Amino acid sequence: MSALHIPVFLGVSGKRTLDPDPARSRQLTAVVERRFDAVLDHLDKKFSGVVKVLLSGGAAGVDLLAARRVLGLDGAAPRPDWLVTLVLPFEPKLFREDFADAAEWGRLEEIIDHPRVRHTILPRLRTALAPPAGFDPAIDPLSRANQAPEWRDLRRRHYEQVGLWIDDNANILLAIMNHDERAERIGGTARIVAYRRGGRPDAVANEVIAVSEAPLAPHPPLVRPPQQYVWLLDPAADKDNEALPVDILPPIVEREAVRVAYNNPAHGAVPARRKDHLGDSLAGARTIQRLDALAERGDLAGWPREECPAGVVKGIRDAQREVRSRNSRLSAASFRLLGALFVLAVLAFETFVKFFHHDWRGLLPYALLFVLIISLYRWAQYRRWQPDKEDSRAVAELLRVQYAWWRAGIGLRVDHIHLQGADKDLARVREAARSAIVWARLVAREQPAKADWSEVWVPEPAGAPAQRRRDWIGEQRDYFHTQEDVREHQATRVNALSWVLFATSVLLVAHLMIWLRLESLHPPIDAAVGRAMAEGPRGVALAFFAGIVLALSAWGLRLVASGGEGPRLILTFILGGVAAAGLAWSSRMGGEWLATWLPETTEEYTKHLLIIAVVVLPAIAGAIRFVSEKLAYEAEALRYREALRWFEHADELLARRPPGRGNADDDGSARAVVEQLGRLALSESEAWLKAHRERPLSPVIGG
């Protein structure tokens, strides 16, 4: 299958034995099988066609049961969209010691080399412990044969590390345990639930994180913890009649969230808000689904085969290019259409007021346009065109930086830096990028990315004509240089056009005032109108359109004119005056034409048309400004200008000490530059997303 699709990760954790009584344990196991299948059915329905990966610790009992049912074993239905990752705490020889039942170990061995199963062994925790005196040096100190209390505690902490890893990387966490389970046993399911809901580790988990070599998520003390939900499958609860037989446990947001979470990890489900909590718990998975590449997924008979995680990340970003382009087109089109409908609504209402105010049916066009505006707005919100545009662009930026870091030999992860403490609407961006990174590492069997400086930076060939560069720094530098000019030109045109429309409206008012005040101007104007009228309908039409062409020409000339701020302002009012004269003339000819069909005088209709133009022109200018603000022409021009300076400076620094030539000091210096450049890009992307992504106002959650 293709590795170009970001999967949804379902983490699962449960007890080895559901009840001390064997008969009762078998009964509860049957319940778990039915309800776990119902959970899979729900996810298959919600995320049909999306690759889904089960994250399981592989331990005897529930962990193994879940993995086997996903694979369609033990009488379970086939799950063609699913893969399995077994996250093991030790090498198989040590792990085998925790399987009291040889048959249960055989069930694990049956699937561990299954083509749809990928297993990863987490690094051992760092320790300063020495084996007990007299302990056989031929035996691994982490073996269960070592009964020293401190070593037994260390062994349990490796299971805690597995739970932390699964929790950090799961989009959805399913805990299979009783609702009154206590978070006392290190490495137990209840502690995973507490860690996820409380948002922060307790003292023991903190100690595990401190000595772990696995890429566990950081928890800066001043950063609000992530808002994480847990699906609780309680086999003893009466839920057989529910389609999704789980409780949705929300994040714990009290001031002492960690203490509350570890004291009562499975309490706090709110039945009245189940629907809202269920939707929030799937937010990250839905983002992955919406940003999924349009490319064919291919057969899911087994795990993809890739050698380098960097190549997977680049492939995902390239495959999602069409999704980003589609989201951008739809978002821009919706804003432009909203602006156009607004102008038409103003025109319709003014037309009703001036010409049809005695007939209620004259309001129907305005009412219809109002309904269209509201419908388009709600539909765009429902389809999430603008948020998806910004989300897809942000995910692409994260993956671009991750690729550059990996190719430069930098082991940092962007999801451990970007959008830390963000609210739930923005955290889904980090979650989608995190899933792509985890997927890339799993596909490449946890192999480190291959460093390749030619993908990060290459020097400009001396004396050769400028060529398009494909390295990260060169490509971004050229892109920002081009896009800065494009956005600046667009912003300048918007400013020029909107101001000349405002000026035209103001000067039209002046025309109207002069027309009403100075009757001495009427005879020469009447004479010119008479000459046009003498030509018949054709002459009236030509005269009318001549005024329109004059106005359009004046506006067009303002778009192409340049110069200093003072001359531009003067030119704006001069050309606005020319456009106003053209529109005033067209209004007079339109008044003459209307007077031949309707009962009022030419003067009245001319005045009505002028007033409509005075009102509609600022509406057009406002709509243009609205579209410009939503498409962020000026903001993007400034953004690209700043980013261009970063990448130009990085290009200069690397040219002084080129990397990739066997000099370790130069490579280290270059890595520092690339890391800092990546951090700047991430911080700028985060600021842009917070400022421009549409998102609902929601209460702050976190401790």
ChimeraX attribute file (.defattr): number of C-alpha atoms within 10 A of each C-alpha:
attribute: neighborCount
match mode: 1-to-1
recipient: residues
	/A:1	14
	/A:2	17
	/A:3	22
	/A:4	25
	/A:5	27
	/A:6	28
	/A:7	24
	/A:8	29
	/A:9	25
	/A:10	22
	/A:11	25
	/A:12	26
	/A:13	28
	/A:14	26
	/A:15	18
	/A:16	15
	/A:17	15
	/A:18	22
	/A:19	14
	/A:20	8
	/A:21	10
	/A:22	11
	/A:23	10
	/A:24	12
	/A:25	14
	/A:26	14
	/A:27	14
	/A:28	18
	/A:29	19
	/A:30	13
	/A:31	19
	/A:32	23
	/A:33	18
	/A:34	15
	/A:35	22
	/A:36	23
	/A:37	18
	/A:38	18
	/A:39	19
	/A:40	19
	/A:41	17
	/A:42	14
	/A:43	18
	/A:44	18
	/A:45	10
	/A:46	14
	/A:47	17
	/A:48	13
	/A:49	14
	/A:50	21
	/A:51	21
	/A:52	23
	/A:53	22
	/A:54	24
	/A:55	28
	/A:56	26
	/A:57	27
	/A:58	25
	/A:59	25
	/A:60	21
	/A:61	17
	/A:62	25
	/A:63	21
	/A:64	23
	/A:65	24
	/A:66	24
	/A:67	25
	/A:68	20
	/A:69	19
	/A:70	23
	/A:71	21
	/A:72	14
	/A:73	14
	/A:74	10
	/A:75	8
	/A:76	14
	/A:77	13
	/A:78	12
	/A:79	16
	/A:80	18
	/A:81	18
	/A:82	26
	/A:83	25
	/A:84	27
	/A:85	22
	/A:86	24
	/A:87	22
	/A:88	21
	/A:89	26
	/A:90	20
	/A:91	13
	/A:92	11
	/A:93	10
	/A:94	15
	/A:95	16
	/A:96	17
	/A:97	14
	/A:98	13
	/A:99	17
	/A:100	10
	/A:101	11
	/A:102	11
	/A:103	10
	/A:104	17
	/A:105	19
	/A:106	12
	/A:107	14
	/A:108	21
	/A:109	12
	/A:110	11
	/A:111	20
	/A:112	18
	/A:113	11
	/A:114	15
	/A:115	14
	/A:116	20
	/A:117	19
	/A:118	21
	/A:119	21
	/A:120	16
	/A:121	16
	/A:122	21
	/A:123	16
	/A:124	19
	/A:125	18
	/A:126	12
	/A:127	10
	/A:128	5
	/A:129	10
	/A:130	10
	/A:131	17
	/A:132	14
	/A:133	6
	/A:134	6
	/A:135	15
	/A:136	12
	/A:137	9
	/A:138	6
	/A:139	12
	/A:140	14
	/A:141	20
	/A:142	20
	/A:143	17
	/A:144	16
	/A:145	13
	/A:146	18
	/A:147	14
	/A:148	15
	/A:149	9
	/A:150	13
	/A:151	20
	/A:152	16
	/A:153	13
	/A:154	20
	/A:155	23
	/A:156	16
	/A:157	24
	/A:158	23
	/A:159	22
	/A:160	24
	/A:161	29
	/A:162	24
	/A:163	28
	/A:164	24
	/A:165	22
	/A:166	26
	/A:167	26
	/A:168	21
	/A:169	22
	/A:170	23
	/A:171	26
	/A:172	24
	/A:173	26
	/A:174	24
	/A:175	25
	/A:176	23
	/A:177	21
	/A:178	18
	/A:179	20
	/A:180	12
	/A:181	16
	/A:182	17
	/A:183	21
	/A:184	12
	/A:185	12
	/A:186	21
	/A:187	20
	/A:188	21
	/A:189	26
	/A:190	31
	/A:191	27
	/A:192	31
	/A:193	30
	/A:194	28
	/A:195	25
	/A:196	27
	/A:197	28
	/A:198	30
	/A:199	24
	/A:200	24
	/A:201	22
	/A:202	17
	/A:203	9
	/A:204	12
	/A:205	20
	/A:206	14
	/A:207	12
	/A:208	21
	/A:209	23
	/A:210	13
	/A:211	13
	/A:212	18
	/A:213	14
	/A:214	16
	/A:215	16
	/A:216	19
	/A:217	16
	/A:218	16
	/A:219	18
	/A:220	11
	/A:221	9
	/A:222	8
	/A:223	13
	/A:224	18
	/A:225	24
	/A:226	22
	/A:227	24
	/A:228	24
	/A:229	25
	/A:230	28
	/A:231	24
	/A:232	22
	/A:233	25
	/A:234	22
	/A:235	25
	/A:236	13
	/A:237	13
	/A:238	9
	/A:239	16
	/A:240	14
	/A:241	7
	/A:242	10
	/A:243	12
	/A:244	19
	/A:245	22
	/A:246	23
	/A:247	25
	/A:248	26
	/A:249	24
	/A:250	25
	/A:251	26
	/A:252	26
	/A:253	19
	/A:254	14
	/A:255	10
	/A:256	11
	/A:257	20
	/A:258	22
	/A:259	17
	/A:260	17
	/A:261	29
	/A:262	22
	/A:263	17
	/A:264	17
	/A:265	28
	/A:266	29
	/A:267	17
	/A:268	15
	/A:269	17
	/A:270	14
	/A:271	12
	/A:272	8
	/A:273	11
	/A:274	15
	/A:275	12
	/A:276	12
	/A:277	21
	/A:278	17
	/A:279	12
	/A:280	19
	/A:281	24
	/A:282	17
	/A:283	19
	/A:284	24
	/A:285	28
	/A:286	19
	/A:287	19
	/A:288	25
	/A:289	21
	/A:290	16
	/A:291	23
	/A:292	21
	/A:293	21
	/A:294	13
	/A:295	13
	/A:296	10
	/A:297	15
	/A:298	9
	/A:299	12
	/A:300	17
	/A:301	13
	/A:302	16
	/A:303	22
	/A:304	18
	/A:305	13
	/A:306	18
	/A:307	18
	/A:308	20
	/A:309	26
	/A:310	25
	/A:311	19
	/A:312	24
	/A:313	29
	/A:314	18
	/A:315	17
	/A:316	22
	/A:317	26
	/A:318	16
	/A:319	17
	/A:320	23
	/A:321	17
	/A:322	15
	/A:323	21
	/A:324	23
	/A:325	14
	/A:326	15
	/A:327	24
	/A:328	20
	/A:329	14
	/A:330	18
	/A:331	22
	/A:332	19
	/A:333	14
	/A:334	18
	/A:335	23
	/A:336	19
	/A:337	16
	/A:338	20
	/A:339	22
	/A:340	17
	/A:341	19
	/A:342	21
	/A:343	22
	/A:344	19
	/A:345	22
	/A:346	19
	/A:347	20
	/A:348	21
	/A:349	19
	/A:350	22
	/A:351	20
	/A:352	20
	/A:353	15
	/A:354	16
	/A:355	15
	/A:356	14
	/A:357	14
	/A:358	10
	/A:359	9
	/A:360	9
	/A:361	12
	/A:362	17
	/A:363	17
	/A:364	13
	/A:365	17
	/A:366	22
	/A:367	15
	/A:368	12
	/A:369	18
	/A:370	17
	/A:371	12
	/A:372	16
	/A:373	19
	/A:374	12
	/A:375	12
	/A:376	17
	/A:377	16
	/A:378	12
	/A:379	13
	/A:380	17
	/A:381	14
	/A:382	9
	/A:383	14
	/A:384	17
	/A:385	22
	/A:386	24
	/A:387	23
	/A:388	24
	/A:389	22
	/A:390	23
	/A:391	25
	/A:392	27
	/A:393	22
	/A:394	23
	/A:395	23
	/A:396	22
	/A:397	19
	/A:398	28
	/A:399	24
	/A:400	20
	/A:401	22
	/A:402	25
	/A:403	27
	/A:404	25
	/A:405	24
	/A:406	24
	/A:407	23
	/A:408	27
	/A:409	18
	/A:410	18
	/A:411	14
	/A:412	13
	/A:413	21
	/A:414	23
	/A:415	23
	/A:416	15
	/A:417	14
	/A:418	20
	/A:419	23
	/A:420	19
	/A:421	18
	/A:422	21
	/A:423	19
	/A:424	20
	/A:425	19
	/A:426	21
	/A:427	19
	/A:428	23
	/A:429	27
	/A:430	23
	/A:431	23
	/A:432	27
	/A:433	26
	/A:434	24
	/A:435	22
	/A:436	26
	/A:437	26
	/A:438	21
	/A:439	25
	/A:440	29
	/A:441	21
	/A:442	20
	/A:443	20
	/A:444	21
	/A:445	17
	/A:446	18
	/A:447	14
	/A:448	15
	/A:449	22
	/A:450	15
	/A:451	18
	/A:452	14
	/A:453	22
	/A:454	15
	/A:455	17
	/A:456	22
	/A:457	27
	/A:458	20
	/A:459	16
	/A:460	14
	/A:461	9
	/A:462	7
	/A:463	6
	/A:464	7
	/A:465	8
	/A:466	9
	/A:467	8
	/A:468	9
	/A:469	17
	/A:470	15
	/A:471	17
	/A:472	21
	/A:473	24
	/A:474	21
	/A:475	16
	/A:476	18
	/A:477	22
	/A:478	17
	/A:479	13
	/A:480	21
	/A:481	18
	/A:482	13
	/A:483	17
	/A:484	23
	/A:485	14
	/A:486	15
	/A:487	20
	/A:488	19
	/A:489	15
	/A:490	16
	/A:491	21
	/A:492	16
	/A:493	17
	/A:494	20
	/A:495	17
	/A:496	21
	/A:497	22
	/A:498	21
	/A:499	20
	/A:500	29
	/A:501	26
	/A:502	22
	/A:503	23
	/A:504	30
	/A:505	25
	/A:506	19
	/A:507	22
	/A:508	25
	/A:509	19
	/A:510	14
	/A:511	18
	/A:512	16
	/A:513	11
	/A:514	12
	/A:515	16
	/A:516	13
	/A:517	10
	/A:518	9
	/A:519	9
	/A:520	9
	/A:521	12
	/A:522	11
	/A:523	10
	/A:524	10
	/A:525	12
	/A:526	12
	/A:527	11
	/A:528	11
	/A:529	18
	/A:530	13
	/A:531	13
	/A:532	19
	/A:533	18
	/A:534	11
	/A:535	12
	/A:536	10
	/A:537	12
	/A:538	12
	/A:539	16
	/A:540	22
	/A:541	17
	/A:542	15
	/A:543	23
	/A:544	22
	/A:545	18
	/A:546	16
	/A:547	23
	/A:548	21
	/A:549	16
	/A:550	20
	/A:551	24
	/A:552	16
	/A:553	16
	/A:554	22
	/A:555	22
	/A:556	16
	/A:557	15
	/A:558	22
	/A:559	17
	/A:560	10
	/A:561	13
	/A:562	13
	/A:563	9
	/A:564	7
	/A:565	9
	/A:566	9
	/A:567	11
	/A:568	15
	/A:569	15
	/A:570	11
	/A:571	18
	/A:572	26
	/A:573	21
	/A:574	18
	/A:575	23
	/A:576	26
	/A:577	23
	/A:578	21
	/A:579	28
	/A:580	31
	/A:581	20
	/A:582	24
	/A:583	29
	/A:584	27
	/A:585	23
	/A:586	27
	/A:587	26
	/A:588	25
	/A:589	26
	/A:590	20
	/A:591	23
	/A:592	21
	/A:593	19
	/A:594	17
	/A:595	17
	/A:596	11
	/A:597	8
	/A:598	12
	/A:599	9
	/A:600	13
	/A:601	13
	/A:602	20
	/A:603	15
	/A:604	16
	/A:605	24
	/A:606	24
	/A:607	19
	/A:608	19
	/A:609	22
	/A:610	25
	/A:611	19
	/A:612	20
	/A:613	22
	/A:614	22
	/A:615	19
	/A:616	21
	/A:617	22
	/A:618	21
	/A:619	23
	/A:620	21
	/A:621	20
	/A:622	19
	/A:623	22
	/A:624	21
	/A:625	19
	/A:626	16
	/A:627	21
	/A:628	20
	/A:629	15
	/A:630	18
	/A:631	18
	/A:632	16
	/A:633	21
	/A:634	20
	/A:635	18
	/A:636	19
	/A:637	22
	/A:638	15
	/A:639	18
	/A:640	23
	/A:641	17
	/A:642	14
	/A:643	21
	/A:644	22
	/A:645	14
	/A:646	18
	/A:647	22
	/A:648	16
	/A:649	15
	/A:650	20
	/A:651	21
	/A:652	13
	/A:653	14
	/A:654	21
	/A:655	15
	/A:656	11
	/A:657	15
	/A:658	20
	/A:659	24
	/A:660	17
	/A:661	10
	/A:662	9
	/A:663	11
	/A:664	11
	/A:665	11
	/A:666	17
	/A:667	20
	/A:668	15
	/A:669	16
	/A:670	24
	/A:671	20
	/A:672	14
	/A:673	17
	/A:674	25
	/A:675	20
	/A:676	14
	/A:677	20
	/A:678	20
	/A:679	16
	/A:680	14
	/A:681	20
	/A:682	21
	/A:683	15
	/A:684	14
	/A:685	21
	/A:686	18
	/A:687	12
	/A:688	16
	/A:689	19
	/A:690	16
	/A:691	9
	/A:692	16
	/A:693	17
	/A:694	17
	/A:695	14
	/A:696	7
	/A:697	7
	/A:698	9
	/A:699	8
	/A:700	12
	/A:701	17
	/A:702	22
	/A:703	21
